[in-house]
Amino acid sequence: MKNVKKGQSVIVYDRYRFALPLRGIVVALSTANDGVQVQLTESNNPKYPVGCDNVWVSRRQLRKFCENA
């Protein structure tokens, strides 16, 4: 996902930390690389509970979340 903006709802695909894709909101964008900080709105890993905002992933691990789709 190339055009990531703060406050955007996304789906996070990270098979090593989460068993299923999770929803979250973009909190910050890295200036050094393609990293994106995401605050989780759902979780299936006790190390990363709902509301956790210390999850950094690559832009390639994100998809746009559309509620109307």
N, C-alpha and C positions, 0 to 999 in steps of 0.2 A: 504494500500500500504506500504509494509515493506521497500523496497529499494528506498528511496527518496534521490535525490542528488541535490545540488545547480545548478541552471540553467536549470533544467528539466521542460518541459511543462506539466502542469497537468490540470485536470478538478476538480473544487471545488464544493462539494455538501454540502451546508449549507442552509437548508430550512428556518431557522429563519432570516437570514440576506439577502438572495437572493432568489427570486421567482423561478429561473431556475438555473441549474448548469452553472458555469462560467469557462472560461479559465484563466489561470494564469501561472506565472513562479515562481519556488521556489527560495527564496532569502536567507533564513537562516533556520537552524535547531536548535531546543532547546536542550541544554545539560541537562536540569533538568527533562524534560518529553517528551512526544511524539509530542510536538507542532512543527508546520512548519509555517514559515512566507512566505506568497505568495504575489507577486505583480500582480495585476489584469490587464489583457489585454482586458477585456470586463466587463461591469457592467450593472446592472439594479436597483441599489440602489444609490440614490444621496449622501448618507453618505459615500459611498465607490466608488468614481469615478475611471475611467480608469487610471492606473498608480499608484493607491493607494497601498502602501506597508506596511500598518499597519494592515493587515489581518492575524491573527494567527488562525490556525485550527489544528485539530488532524489529524494524518496520516490516520486514518480510514475514513476521509471525502474527501480523494483524490483518483483520478484514473489517470493513465497515459494517456496522450493525444498523439495519433499517427495520424499524418496528412495523412498518406498513407492508413489508414484503412477505 
